[in-house]
């Protein structure tokens, strides 16, 4: 198994009390598999992803649980060992591509940075590979656009840069945190297609964090539904949509607006 | 969203520089007018030049000689006309051309200014970054106390204290004067300590604005070392306000480091300006203040160009985010 999370708990220090954010999350992602992590905002999805990356804010603690990557425990690994994994073997695609790219560096340099960090080699070689990565994610005219700054690109192009940065070192596990939420609907479909294609080509494990059940239905093999830090339901995607076991999941599904039926009011969860 | 709008960018930058130069010239003309008026109100320069004991006739002769008897408007126009040809008049105190006096004193002031600025940057930037990262912890609180001390202790008192401790009680450095590297240590330290607190807090605040940004998390997610995250992604974005203040401070210092130069008998523009003021040396005071004003105008221009280099969004004429 590529990623195996067992009974993970995460709390935040708030003054003298500990505020639990995640309580007993277990899930696993195999190579080539897509696992959807679904829930409302604040349910602990993003925090769980940050724990996998080792990027929890200083106020967070992990009182119990285990995160194993390729068989090795991450929670007890040294910061240097975790840093060596980040960007190389485990990569992150952020939600808002404009905010996630540094405004003062050309996008090509931001992709080349991660290549050079983990692969070594000369600046020129890293740049050439960065242009290749930008071509792979479908950025038009990548040799030219690599010199552009984030503000000169459109939203979809920026997210392509974010994806190029994430896949540049051929990671085994990709964590996508709401990868299409900040994009126009027409662009969303293109980005999802791109993710699906890249994942199939490189047999990456994909942990897909979203509140959008439509995206889950399109991409995911397995689904974990979270609510208020706890796992509500865990199933393969087919059965989950066909026959959700839990009331909360039924509520979530019912709250998705339907295109084939007129609705008076949107349902609430 | 267009491809490489280089030509448009260069045109925009050229236009901006031209506009700035125009405003700069107006600023200098206005400063000269205001100065002449203030100096006219503050005393009779002819009397100061002639000396306490001179009789009325001598004073009157000098007044005519130096042109102080003409209407202010005429004096102003004559001054501007000469200044445009590089003639800032003659000092009544030293009886030498003002331009020459300023030019002679500039290297000493520039040396002291460079020492102070180097101290501010080399100490203020790392400390500011460190306290921002350790916000709220003991190091941050200590940094705050040091910063407040730094900008509330008067320079002349700090200078005297260093003189007393490091030149008199422990005779390590010269008490004052100019000529060797040892002479530079105490005035440089005085100027450095007096200003470094401001930079510590400026960098601190600016870093605090940048650190929560999502691109900092992206940088960490790439596996970059904390040093690379803070420097290459953090400070690179946090440095714009620092550059602004640094530019203006450079101009301010080059126009004379008044207190520090006075305490350490440093032969710079500042100590000369003090003499000029005490002796009502109108041409020298005007020349010194106009030099400072010109430096500030130039520094503003340099800062604008640096912004253009440092922030690609400004290159495309966007508002700062």
Interface residues (C-beta under 8 A of the other chain):
Chain A: X53 X55 X83 X84 X85 X86 X87 X88 X91 X92 X94 X96 X99 X100 X101 X102 X103 X104 X105 X106 X113 X114 X117 X118 X144 X147 X149 X151 X152 X153 X154 X162 X165
Chain B: X1 X3 X4 X213 X214 X215 X217 X218 X219 X220 X221 X222 X223 X224 X225 X233 X236 X237 X310 X311 X312 X313 X316 X318 X321
